[in-house]
Amino acid sequence: MNIVRATFRIDRGDFQLEVDLTLPGRGVTALFGHSGSGKTTLLRAIAGLERAKLGLFSLGDTVWQDESRDIFVPTHLRALGYVFQEASLFEHLTVKGNLEFGLKRIAEPKRRFNLFEVAELLGIGNLLERRPVSLSGGERQRVAIARALLTAPQLLLMDEPLASLDLKRKLEILPYLERLHDELSIPIIYVSHSPDEVARLADHLVLLDEGKVVASGLLTETLARIDLPPTFADDAGVVLETVLSSNEADSLSRLDFQGGSIYVGQRYEALGSRLRCRIHARDVSLALVKPQATSILNILEGRVTSVVSTNTPGHVLVQLYVGPTPIVARITERSRRDLSIQPGSRVWVQIKSVAILA
């Protein structure tokens, strides 16, 4: 599998971007961080829209930038697709005309998709004769993504493509983004400031803070870390990859993961389906003895591995493992002290809420 190398240093005086990344050549890599962390600047550097004086970018054996050898391929010659926050469609063309514009940029022998395949993939086949003015925000973004794919990119860049959409339109487009994840073999680099969006779509996660990479790795492993800067504490939690194992009485379903099982509201996918879940640290509490007579259904036994302070006075993050699976809890320092919770402690983990992501 090709890998993506990205090394950039950009100095704007009041802001410096300094990154050195090796990313997977398939799946979705999310760039996540708060406003001003450098996400869009990094994406623009990858696209060649902003040239770093110290820069290297390669996709497998293809080098788009290497300042040490005076190599810089301009944006229009890079085999990439770029989807912005705004769809920026040609209003005088139909949807089909917009898609044909993308297709015509590529010589026929180099085309990877045909128009109708991409329209089917993104659910816009019934919109081909309409003009952009008659489309919803979510439909416009799907057309923009389809147009980008028809340029036969080796890399797809997406800069907060859902940021301008309301919740209803976001929910409309997310399943189509998941289809891209499942059906495309090209790498996607996805910028977002939404933790739930990242947790739902990403395989690999890059955390940026003040222009620096503070963590990079598999989504499940990176989210479970508690040694990150305090600015990430409010988003602390884990993502579990689970399997729908059974439908229980009282409209409940059981999901199995490595190390245990959890119960959620009834699911209607086929048994054996893989479901991704997010558990926020704030929705996890701890006990020294197994709770009795409680309304919380999901109670698991775990072992504490580390404890760190947060940027909220009087609170700590506790990392623990249920079998081989990490869980993160956010509790008060008083509770930690009263329960003598420390690395090596055996505890009962109470999970108050589980969010099904996909």
C-alpha positions as CSV (number, residue, x, y, z in Angstrom):
1,M,0.0,0.0,0.0
2,N,1.4,3.4,-0.9
3,I,2.1,5.8,1.9
4,V,1.7,9.5,2.1
5,R,4.6,11.6,3.3
6,A,4.0,15.2,4.3
7,T,6.8,17.4,5.8
8,F,6.2,21.2,5.9
9,R,7.5,24.2,7.6
10,I,5.6,27.5,7.1
11,D,6.5,30.7,9.0
12,R,4.0,33.6,9.0
13,G,5.5,35.4,11.9
14,D,2.5,35.1,14.3
15,F,1.9,31.5,13.2
16,Q,4.2,28.6,12.4
17,L,3.2,25.3,10.8
18,E,5.7,22.5,11.4
19,V,4.7,19.0,10.6
20,D,6.3,15.7,9.7
21,L,3.8,13.0,8.9
22,T,3.6,9.5,7.4
23,L,0.0,8.6,6.6
24,P,-1.7,5.5,5.2
25,G,-2.3,5.3,1.5
26,R,-5.9,4.2,1.9
27,G,-8.9,5.1,4.0
28,V,-9.8,8.4,5.7
29,T,-7.2,10.4,7.6
30,A,-8.8,13.2,9.7
31,L,-7.0,16.4,10.6
32,F,-8.6,17.6,13.8
33,G,-7.9,20.6,16.0
34,H,-9.4,23.8,17.2
35,S,-9.6,27.0,15.2
36,G,-6.2,28.3,14.3
37,S,-4.5,24.9,14.8
38,G,-3.2,24.7,11.2
39,K,-5.6,22.2,9.6
40,T,-6.5,24.2,6.5
41,T,-3.0,25.5,6.1
42,L,-1.7,21.9,6.1
43,L,-4.3,20.9,3.5
44,R,-3.4,23.9,1.3
45,A,0.3,23.0,1.5
46,I,-0.6,19.4,0.5
47,A,-2.5,20.7,-2.5
48,G,0.3,23.1,-3.5
49,L,-1.9,26.1,-3.0
50,E,0.6,27.4,-0.4
51,R,4.3,26.6,-1.0
52,A,6.4,25.9,2.0
53,K,10.0,26.9,1.8
54,L,10.9,23.7,3.6
55,G,8.5,21.1,2.2
56,L,8.3,17.5,1.0
57,F,5.2,15.7,-0.2
58,S,5.0,12.3,-1.8
59,L,2.3,9.8,-2.6
60,G,3.9,6.5,-2.9
61,D,6.7,6.9,-5.5
62,T,5.1,10.1,-6.9
63,V,6.8,13.3,-5.5
64,W,4.8,16.5,-5.7
65,Q,7.2,18.6,-3.7
66,D,10.8,18.3,-2.5
67,E,12.4,21.6,-1.9
68,S,15.8,19.9,-1.3
69,R,15.7,18.9,-5.0
70,D,13.8,22.0,-6.2
71,I,10.8,19.9,-7.1
72,F,7.4,21.6,-7.0
73,V,4.4,20.4,-9.0
74,P,1.8,23.1,-9.4
75,T,-1.7,22.4,-8.1
76,H,-3.3,22.0,-11.6
77,L,-0.8,19.2,-12.4
78,R,-1.4,17.2,-9.2
79,A,-3.7,14.3,-9.4
80,L,-5.9,15.4,-6.5
81,G,-9.5,16.4,-5.9
82,Y,-10.3,19.2,-3.5
83,V,-13.7,19.7,-1.9
84,F,-14.2,23.0,0.0
85,Q,-16.7,24.1,2.6
86,E,-18.8,25.7,-0.2
87,A,-19.7,23.5,-3.2
88,S,-18.7,26.3,-5.8
89,L,-20.7,24.7,-8.6
90,F,-21.2,26.4,-12.0
91,E,-24.6,27.9,-11.6
92,H,-25.2,28.2,-15.4
93,L,-24.7,24.4,-15.9
94,T,-26.9,21.5,-15.0
95,V,-25.6,18.9,-12.5
96,K,-24.6,16.7,-15.4
97,G,-22.8,19.7,-16.9
98,N,-20.9,20.3,-13.7
99,L,-19.8,16.6,-13.6
100,E,-18.8,16.7,-17.3
101,F,-16.6,19.7,-16.5
102,G,-14.6,17.5,-14.1
103,L,-14.5,14.5,-16.5
104,K,-13.2,16.6,-19.4
105,R,-10.1,17.6,-17.3
106,I,-8.8,14.1,-17.7
107,A,-7.8,12.3,-20.8
108,E,-10.0,9.4,-21.5
109,P,-7.3,6.7,-21.0
110,K,-6.6,8.1,-17.5
111,R,-10.2,8.2,-16.3
112,R,-10.9,6.0,-13.2
113,F,-14.7,6.5,-12.9
114,N,-17.5,7.2,-15.3
115,L,-20.1,9.8,-14.7
116,F,-23.0,7.5,-14.0
117,E,-21.0,5.3,-11.6
118,V,-20.1,8.3,-9.5
119,A,-23.7,9.7,-9.7
120,E,-24.9,6.3,-8.3
121,L,-22.2,6.2,-5.6
122,L,-23.3,9.6,-4.3
123,G,-27.0,9.3,-4.9
124,I,-27.4,12.1,-7.4
125,G,-28.5,10.2,-10.5
126,N,-32.0,11.7,-10.2
127,L,-30.5,15.3,-10.1
128,L,-28.5,15.3,-13.3
129,E,-30.8,17.6,-15.3
130,R,-31.4,20.1,-12.4
131,R,-29.4,23.3,-11.9
132,P,-27.5,24.0,-8.7
133,V,-30.0,26.8,-7.6
134,S,-32.6,24.1,-7.1
135,L,-30.5,21.8,-4.9
136,S,-30.2,21.6,-1.1
137,G,-26.9,22.2,0.6
138,G,-26.3,18.5,1.0
139,E,-27.1,17.8,-2.6
140,R,-24.7,20.6,-3.8
141,Q,-21.9,19.1,-1.7
142,R,-22.5,15.6,-3.1
143,V,-22.3,17.1,-6.6
144,A,-19.0,18.8,-5.7
145,I,-17.6,15.6,-4.4
146,A,-18.7,13.7,-7.5
147,R,-17.1,16.4,-9.7
148,A,-13.8,16.0,-7.7
149,L,-13.8,12.2,-8.1
150,L,-14.3,12.5,-11.9
151,T,-11.0,14.2,-12.2
152,A,-9.5,10.8,-11.4
153,P,-7.6,11.9,-8.2
154,Q,-4.9,9.8,-6.5
155,L,-5.7,11.8,-3.4
156,L,-9.0,13.4,-2.2
157,L,-8.8,16.5,0.1
158,M,-11.9,17.6,2.0
159,D,-11.8,20.9,3.9
160,E,-14.7,20.8,6.4
161,P,-17.3,19.8,3.7
162,L,-20.1,19.7,6.2
163,A,-19.3,22.9,8.1
164,S,-21.9,25.1,6.2
165,L,-24.7,22.5,6.5
166,D,-27.4,22.3,9.2
167,L,-27.8,19.1,11.2
168,K,-30.5,17.7,8.8
169,R,-28.3,18.2,5.8
170,K,-25.2,16.8,7.6
171,L,-27.2,13.6,8.4
172,E,-28.2,13.4,4.8
173,I,-24.7,13.5,3.4
174,L,-22.8,11.4,6.1
175,P,-23.9,8.0,4.7
176,Y,-22.5,9.0,1.3
177,L,-19.2,9.9,2.8
178,E,-19.2,6.5,4.5
179,R,-19.7,4.9,1.1
180,L,-16.7,6.8,-0.2
181,H,-14.7,5.3,2.7
182,D,-15.9,1.8,2.1
183,E,-15.7,1.7,-1.7
184,L,-12.8,3.9,-2.8
185,S,-9.2,2.7,-2.8
186,I,-7.7,6.2,-2.8
187,P,-6.6,8.0,0.4
188,I,-8.9,10.8,1.7
189,I,-7.6,13.6,4.0
190,Y,-10.5,15.1,5.8
191,V,-10.4,18.4,7.8
192,S,-13.0,18.8,10.6
193,H,-13.5,20.5,13.9
194,S,-16.4,18.1,14.8
195,P,-15.4,15.3,17.1
196,D,-18.4,13.2,16.2
197,E,-17.8,13.6,12.5
198,V,-14.2,12.5,12.9
199,A,-15.2,9.6,15.1
200,R,-17.7,8.4,12.5
201,L,-15.6,8.6,9.4
202,A,-11.9,8.4,10.2
203,D,-9.5,5.5,10.3
204,H,-6.4,7.5,11.1
205,L,-6.3,10.7,13.2
206,V,-3.9,13.6,13.2
207,L,-4.3,16.0,16.1
208,L,-3.0,19.6,15.5
209,D,-2.4,22.3,18.1
210,E,-0.8,25.6,17.3
211,G,0.7,24.4,14.1
212,K,2.3,21.3,15.6
213,V,1.3,17.6,15.4
214,V,0.6,16.4,19.0
215,A,-0.6,12.9,18.0
216,S,-1.0,10.8,14.9
217,G,-2.2,7.2,14.7
218,L,-5.1,4.9,14.4
219,L,-8.3,6.5,15.4
220,T,-9.2,4.1,18.2
221,E,-5.7,4.3,19.7
222,T,-5.3,8.0,19.4
223,L,-8.7,8.9,20.9
224,A,-7.9,6.7,23.9
225,R,-4.7,8.7,24.8
226,I,-4.9,10.9,27.9
227,D,-1.4,12.4,27.5
228,L,-2.6,15.1,25.0
229,P,-2.6,18.8,25.6
230,P,-5.4,20.0,27.9
231,T,-7.3,21.7,25.0
232,F,-8.4,18.2,23.9
233,A,-9.7,17.1,27.3
234,D,-13.3,18.2,26.6
235,D,-13.4,15.9,23.6
236,A,-12.0,12.9,25.5
237,G,-13.5,9.5,24.9
238,V,-13.1,6.4,22.9
239,V,-14.4,4.7,19.7
240,L,-15.3,1.0,19.8
241,E,-15.5,-1.2,16.8
242,T,-18.3,-3.6,17.7
243,V,-20.3,-6.4,16.2
244,L,-24.1,-6.7,16.5
245,S,-24.3,-10.1,18.1
246,S,-28.0,-10.4,19.2
247,N,-31.3,-8.7,19.7
248,E,-32.5,-9.0,23.3
249,A,-35.8,-8.5,25.1
250,D,-37.1,-5.0,25.9
251,S,-36.0,-3.6,22.5
252,L,-32.3,-3.9,23.3
253,S,-29.4,-5.1,21.2
254,R,-26.1,-6.5,22.3
255,L,-22.8,-5.4,20.8
256,D,-19.6,-7.4,21.3
257,F,-16.1,-5.9,21.3
258,Q,-12.7,-7.2,22.3
259,G,-13.0,-7.7,26.0
260,G,-16.7,-7.4,26.6
261,S,-20.3,-6.5,25.5
262,I,-22.5,-3.5,25.7
263,Y,-26.3,-3.0,25.3
264,V,-27.9,-0.3,23.2
265,G,-31.3,0.5,21.9
266,Q,-32.6,-2.0,19.4
267,R,-30.7,-2.1,16.1
268,Y,-32.1,-3.3,12.8
269,E,-29.0,-4.1,10.9
270,A,-28.3,-7.8,10.2
271,L,-26.7,-9.8,13.0
272,G,-23.0,-9.8,12.5
273,S,-22.9,-6.2,11.2
274,R,-20.0,-4.0,12.3
275,L,-21.0,-0.9,14.2
276,R,-18.8,1.9,15.4
277,C,-19.7,3.4,18.8
278,R,-18.4,6.5,20.7
279,I,-18.3,6.6,24.4
280,H,-17.5,10.0,26.0
281,A,-15.3,10.1,29.0
282,R,-17.9,12.2,30.8
283,D,-20.4,9.4,30.4
284,V,-18.2,6.9,32.3
285,S,-18.2,6.5,36.1
286,L,-16.1,4.1,38.2
287,A,-16.8,2.0,41.3
288,L,-14.6,-0.3,43.5
289,V,-17.3,-2.9,43.9
290,K,-19.8,-4.1,41.3
291,P,-22.8,-1.8,41.5
292,Q,-26.1,-3.5,42.5
293,A,-29.6,-2.3,42.0
294,T,-28.6,0.3,39.3
295,S,-30.4,1.5,36.2
296,I,-27.1,1.5,34.2
297,L,-27.0,-1.6,32.0
298,N,-23.4,-1.5,30.9
299,I,-21.1,-2.4,33.7
300,L,-17.7,-3.9,32.9
301,E,-14.6,-4.8,34.9
302,G,-11.4,-3.0,34.0
303,R,-7.9,-2.2,35.1
304,V,-6.6,1.4,35.5
305,T,-3.4,2.2,33.5
306,S,-2.9,5.9,34.0
307,V,-4.4,9.1,35.5
308,V,-3.8,12.7,34.4
309,S,-5.2,16.1,35.3
310,T,-7.4,18.1,32.9
311,N,-7.7,21.9,32.2
312,T,-10.9,21.8,34.3
313,P,-9.9,22.3,38.0
314,G,-10.7,19.4,40.2
315,H,-11.1,16.8,37.3
316,V,-8.9,14.0,36.1
317,L,-8.9,11.6,33.1
318,V,-8.5,8.0,33.9
319,Q,-7.4,5.5,31.2
320,L,-8.3,1.9,31.8
321,Y,-8.6,-1.3,29.9
322,V,-11.5,-3.8,29.6
323,G,-9.6,-6.8,28.3
324,P,-7.5,-5.3,25.4
325,T,-9.9,-2.4,24.8
326,P,-9.1,1.1,26.2
327,I,-11.8,3.2,27.9
328,V,-11.4,6.7,29.3
329,A,-13.4,8.1,32.3
330,R,-13.6,11.7,33.4
331,I,-14.1,12.0,37.2
332,T,-13.4,14.5,40.0
333,E,-10.1,14.5,41.8
334,R,-12.0,14.0,45.0
335,S,-13.6,10.8,43.7
336,R,-10.2,9.6,42.5
337,R,-8.7,10.4,45.9
338,D,-11.6,8.9,48.0
339,L,-11.5,5.7,45.9
340,S,-7.7,5.6,45.8
341,I,-7.8,5.1,42.0
342,Q,-4.3,4.8,40.6
343,P,-2.5,2.7,37.9
344,G,-3.1,-1.0,38.6
345,S,-6.5,-0.4,40.4
346,R,-9.2,-2.9,39.6
347,V,-12.5,-1.0,39.0
348,W,-16.0,-1.5,37.7
349,V,-16.8,0.7,34.7
350,Q,-20.3,2.1,34.4
351,I,-21.1,3.4,30.9
352,K,-24.1,5.7,31.0
353,S,-24.4,6.5,27.3
354,V,-23.3,4.9,24.0
355,A,-23.6,6.8,20.7
356,I,-23.9,4.6,17.6
357,L,-21.9,6.3,14.8
358,A,-22.3,3.9,11.9
